[in-house]
Amino acid sequence: HTRLQGDWSSDVCSSDLFDIVSTQMAIHYMFESESKLRAFLRNVTDRLVDNGVFIGTTIDSDRLVHRIRQSPNLTIGNSYYSVVFGQDTFDAEFGLKYHFYL
């Protein structure tokens, strides 16, 4: 079993191939820029064997933006998690930064 951890938004220095590539609650960081997202997707594609599987989870952005717009301080959450935004506009495809804490 091989495990490769790290920042997949730039070139990955490995020739290992995988049956499964998984990213959990982190894919939103790849949307910082189009180039970062494309590099991530290229790395996933290049590291999967033929018929390999990519598993990714993230939060529902429509629901998140709806709740953030109702929040007075650009923060939502409960005792288990919090999401903090640094801006109050949500019309760009890339560059909308937020932090997700468990």
Contacts in CASP RR format, 6 or more apart in sequence:
PFRMAT RR
TARGET T0000
AUTHOR 0000-0000-0000
METHOD contacts of the structure
MODEL  1
HTRLQGDWSSDVCSSDLFDIVSTQMAIHYMFESESKLRAFLRNVTDRLVD
NGVFIGTTIDSDRLVHRIRQSPNLTIGNSYYSVVFGQDTFDAEFGLKYHF
YL
2 16 0 8 1.000
2 18 0 8 1.000
4 12 0 8 1.000
4 14 0 8 1.000
4 16 0 8 1.000
4 18 0 8 1.000
4 47 0 8 1.000
6 12 0 8 1.000
8 23 0 8 1.000
8 39 0 8 1.000
8 40 0 8 1.000
8 43 0 8 1.000
8 44 0 8 1.000
9 29 0 8 1.000
9 30 0 8 1.000
9 32 0 8 1.000
9 36 0 8 1.000
9 37 0 8 1.000
9 39 0 8 1.000
9 40 0 8 1.000
9 43 0 8 1.000
10 36 0 8 1.000
10 39 0 8 1.000
11 39 0 8 1.000
11 43 0 8 1.000
12 43 0 8 1.000
12 46 0 8 1.000
12 47 0 8 1.000
14 47 0 8 1.000
16 47 0 8 1.000
17 47 0 8 1.000
17 48 0 8 1.000
17 49 0 8 1.000
18 47 0 8 1.000
18 48 0 8 1.000
18 49 0 8 1.000
18 52 0 8 1.000
19 48 0 8 1.000
19 49 0 8 1.000
19 52 0 8 1.000
19 53 0 8 1.000
20 52 0 8 1.000
20 53 0 8 1.000
20 54 0 8 1.000
20 55 0 8 1.000
21 44 0 8 1.000
21 47 0 8 1.000
21 48 0 8 1.000
21 52 0 8 1.000
21 53 0 8 1.000
21 54 0 8 1.000
21 55 0 8 1.000
22 54 0 8 1.000
22 55 0 8 1.000
22 56 0 8 1.000
23 55 0 8 1.000
23 56 0 8 1.000
23 57 0 8 1.000
24 55 0 8 1.000
24 56 0 8 1.000
24 57 0 8 1.000
25 57 0 8 1.000
25 58 0 8 1.000
25 59 0 8 1.000
25 100 0 8 1.000
25 102 0 8 1.000
26 58 0 8 1.000
27 40 0 8 1.000
27 56 0 8 1.000
27 57 0 8 1.000
27 58 0 8 1.000
28 58 0 8 1.000
28 59 0 8 1.000
28 61 0 8 1.000
28 98 0 8 1.000
28 100 0 8 1.000
30 36 0 8 1.000
30 37 0 8 1.000
30 40 0 8 1.000
30 41 0 8 1.000
31 37 0 8 1.000
31 93 0 8 1.000
31 94 0 8 1.000
31 95 0 8 1.000
31 96 0 8 1.000
32 94 0 8 1.000
32 95 0 8 1.000
32 97 0 8 1.000
33 94 0 8 1.000
33 95 0 8 1.000
34 93 0 8 1.000
34 94 0 8 1.000
37 94 0 8 1.000
44 54 0 8 1.000
48 54 0 8 1.000
59 83 0 8 1.000
59 100 0 8 1.000
64 76 0 8 1.000
64 83 0 8 1.000
64 98 0 8 1.000
65 90 0 8 1.000
67 76 0 8 1.000
68 74 0 8 1.000
68 76 0 8 1.000
68 83 0 8 1.000
68 85 0 8 1.000
68 88 0 8 1.000
68 90 0 8 1.000
69 88 0 8 1.000
69 90 0 8 1.000
74 84 0 8 1.000
74 85 0 8 1.000
74 86 0 8 1.000
74 87 0 8 1.000
74 88 0 8 1.000
75 82 0 8 1.000
75 83 0 8 1.000
75 84 0 8 1.000
75 85 0 8 1.000
76 82 0 8 1.000
76 83 0 8 1.000
77 83 0 8 1.000
80 102 0 8 1.000
81 100 0 8 1.000
81 101 0 8 1.000
81 102 0 8 1.000
82 100 0 8 1.000
82 101 0 8 1.000
83 98 0 8 1.000
83 99 0 8 1.000
83 100 0 8 1.000
83 101 0 8 1.000
84 98 0 8 1.000
84 99 0 8 1.000
84 101 0 8 1.000
85 96 0 8 1.000
85 97 0 8 1.000
85 98 0 8 1.000
86 97 0 8 1.000
86 98 0 8 1.000
87 96 0 8 1.000
87 97 0 8 1.000
90 96 0 8 1.000
END
